Amino acid sequence: MAKADETAPVKKAGMGAWLILGAVALVATLGGAALPYGLAVAGVGLPGLGGGEVKPDHKSAFVPVGDVVVNLSEERLTRYLRVKLILVVDGSQEKAVKELFDKNKAILKNWLISHLSDKTLAEVSGASGVNRLRREIQDQFNATLFPDGSEKIRDVLFEEFVVQ
């Protein structure tokens, strides 16, 4: 004897169910996209959206390094790189970092010249190459100037970056 439940056909979702699902998805997407703008108009501080901007809790100071010109590691040494660096440090640390840098300037510039001379044109091209170079310089300068592991140099900026 067959049961009636086993022989009943399975009912498929109709066009109405798909329309409801699509409307819910559309409302959710539009609501999610409009939420940041609604909060900014209401005065809730969201950086970059007109609300309250986030203010840094400390001021930055800039320590000039100077410029360095090196030949790139190319076959005929016909390409050169000229960079002018600035170190970004905390404002309260500016004087100490500047004095320490001046004492170790010969060592740091020698390392910088050697490091940049090993680079090829492909390694210093593009945003990723430039950013990698900034990180490498920052890491080495911090390690040389502050062997205790503190990182007082927060960033390295290129005031000038010319490849000829």
Buried (B, 14 or more C-beta within 10 A) or exposed (E): EEEEEEEEEEEEEEEEEEEEEEEEEEEEEEEEEEEBEEBBEEEEEBEEBEBEEEEEEEEEBBBEBEEBEBEBBEEEEEBBBBBBBBBBBBEEBBEEBBEBBEEBEEEBBEBBEEBBBEBEEEBBEEEEBBEBBBEBBBEBBBEBBBEEEEEBBBEBEBEEBEEE
